[in-house]
Amino acid sequence: MDTELTAPNPTNSPVERGRPSMPSSSAEVTNTLTHYYRGELARMTSWRDRIDRTSNWAITVVAALLSVSLSTPSSHHGVLLFGMMLITLLLMIEARRYRFFDVYRSRVRQLERNYFAQILAPQAELNNDWALAIASSLRAPRLLLSYAEAAQRRLRRNYCWMYAILLLAWVLKISTPRLQTDPAAQEMAHSWSYITDNAALGPIPGVVVIVLVAVFYAAVVYGTLHRGSDEGDFVHGEAHV
């Protein structure tokens, strides 16, 4: 007796309807989370590499400008002021990149702290809402840090030292007779009028230039020392970038 073979109805398959099947066992869930963790880690590493490139450019710029400015008396002190502006531009670029990096870093740390660490050493006080935070971020991605907060973090980590080096070089440039094209007597280096004359920048008087630099570095010091309401890894002093 012949049996009639019926082809499977494509509408019964969730994949055919555009809805991929969900994991149905703990093994499938674990496999899915493992692949997801690898993907987020790769994206985090990619943005971390972009941040490091910007920092490397900034270090290279500082080293090059120091070499140009302090190697010869004919070099103008404005080269160092230009370096401060250029470092600020790189800081702004790096702050933008850090905001995107922090999104993926936060997801990776949620998985590491609440899933993988719980597998290795279970704790009773585990926050059961950690998966909801990741799901909300995946459904509606948003930046977790403001632009100012990201800039402050990068300023505290790397750029404050670059600004300090440029400031010391600039003060040395305008106050040392040997670094001027027409060196005066050594005792004139301690004269305020001598320093203000050397600090002049074209038609801008030296006093105005010094005041502008002082205001700029007051903002740098404030951004370096001021700390906002950091949470998670940052408030507990854990290893972070």
N, C-alpha and C positions, 0 to 999 in steps of 0.2 A: 504494500500500500504506500502510495506516494505521500510524502509529508511536504507540506507547503512551508517554504522558508520565508520568513518575514524579515525584511531589512529593518535595522534599528531606526527608530524615529529620531531624526536629528534634533527635533525640538525638545526631546527628553534629556539631551546632554547639556549640562550647564555651560560647557566650554563653547558649544556651538551657538548658544544664545548670547555669547559675549560675556558670560559671567564665569570666570575660572573657578574650579572647585576649591573649597576651603580645606585646610588640613583637618583630617578626621581622627587623628591619633596623636598621642604625645610625641611619638618619634617624628612625625611629619612636622609638628609644631617646632620641635627642637631643630630640625634640619632647616626649616624656614628662617628661624631666628639666627641661626649660624650664618646663613648666606646674607641675611639682611645686615648683620653685624659687620661682615667683611665689606659689604658695599658702603656702609656709612664710614667705616674706618678708612677706606680708600679715598672717599671724598674729603674727609677730614685731613688726611695726609696731603692731598693735592692742594688744599687751601693753606696748609701749614708751609708747604714748599713755596707758595707765592709770598707769604709773609717773610720767610727767610730771605728770599731774593731782594725784597725791598730793603730789609735791614742791611744786607750785604752791599747794596748800592749806596746806602747812606754812609756806611763805614768807608767805602772806597772814596766817596766824595770828600769826606772829612780829611782823610789821609792825603788826597791829592791837593786840596786847597791849603792844608798846612804846609805841605812841601813847597808849593808855589809862593805862599805868602812869607814864610820865614827863611827861605833859602837865599833871598836877595833883597837888599835895601830898596831897590827900585820898584818892588811890588807894593801896590797900594793896599791899605788896610780894608778898603771896600770889598776886596776879595773875600775876606772872612765874613763880612756882613752879608754878602751874596750867598755864602755858604750856609749861614743861618736860615735864610729864606728858602734855600733849596732843601735843607733838611726838614723844614716845616712842611714843604710840599710832599716830601716822601712820607712824613709822619701821617699826613692826611690820607694819602693813598693806602698806607698800611692799616690805618684805623678802619677804613672801609672794608678791606679784605678781612680784617680780624672779626668784624661783625658777622660775616658769612661763615667764617671758620668756627665761631662760637656756637652757631646753630648745630652743626654736625658734632662738635665736641660735646655739647650738652647731651645729645642723643646717645653717643657712644658711652659717656660716663654713666648715664641712666642704666644702660644694659649691663655694664661692667659692675656697677655697685649693687644693683637690685636683682640681677639674674645670675650672672656667672659667679659673683662672690657668694651669693646665696647657695649655689650648688656646692661650692667648695667648703663653705662654713656657714650653715644655716643660722639665722638669728631670728628670735621671736618678734623683735620690734621692727620687722620689715614693713615698709610703706607699701600697701597694696595698690596704691593709685599711680605707681610709676609707669605702668603700661599705658594708662590713659593720657599721661602727659606726652608720651611719644606718639600715640595715635592722633592726638590733637595737633601736634606739630606736623605730622605727615598729611593730615587732611587740610590744614590751613597753615602753611609755613609762614613764620614771621620772625623778624629779627628780635633777639633777646636783649641786646645792648643798644643804648643810644650812641650817637656818633661821639659825643663828648666822653662817655664812659670808656669806649674803645680806645680813643686817643690817649686818655689818662693811663690806661693799662700799658699801652705800648711805650708811653713816655716814661713810666716808672721802670719798665723792664730794660729798655735799651737807650732811648733817645735822650734821657736826661744827662747821661754821661757824654754823649756827643756834643750836646749844647754846652756842657761845662768845659770841655776841651776847647771848643771854638771861642768861648768867652775868655779863657785864660790866654789863648793865643792872640786875641784881639787886644786885650789889655797890655800884653807884652809888646805888641807891635806899636801901639801908640805911645808907649811910655819909655821905650828903650832907644836911646840915640843911635846905637849901632845898627838898628834896623831901619833908619831913615836915610834918605838920599843925601841929606845935608846934616850930618851929625853935629850936634852942639856939644857944649861942655857936659861932662858927666853929671854935674850937680843939677843941671836943668831938667833932668828926668824927674826930679821931685817937685817941679814947679807945676802948679795947676794950669797956668796959662800955656805952658808948653804942651801939656797933654791935650787941652781943648783945641789948640791950634792944629795938632796932628790928627785929632778926631774929626776935623771938618770934612765934609763930603760934598765937594762941588760948592754950590751956593748955600748949602745948609751949614750953619755954624756948628762948631764942635760941641757946644753945650747942648744944642738940640739933639744932636746924634746920640750923645751920652744919655740924655734923658729918655729917648726912645728905646735905646738898648736896655736901660734899667727897667722900664715899664714892661718890655717884652720878657725879660728874664724874671721879673716878679710874677708874671703869668705862668712861666715855665715852672717856677718853684711851687706855686700854688697847685698847679696840675700834678706835680710830682708828689707832694705831701698830702694833698687832700684825698681822702678815701670815701667812697660812697658806701651804700649798703650792699656790699658783696654777699652773696649767698653760696651755699653748696661747698664746692671745693675751696673757694677763696676764703671763706670765713674760718674754716678749720685748718688752714695752712697746709693742705695736702699738696702733693706734687701736681703742678699745672703749668701751662705755657702762657 
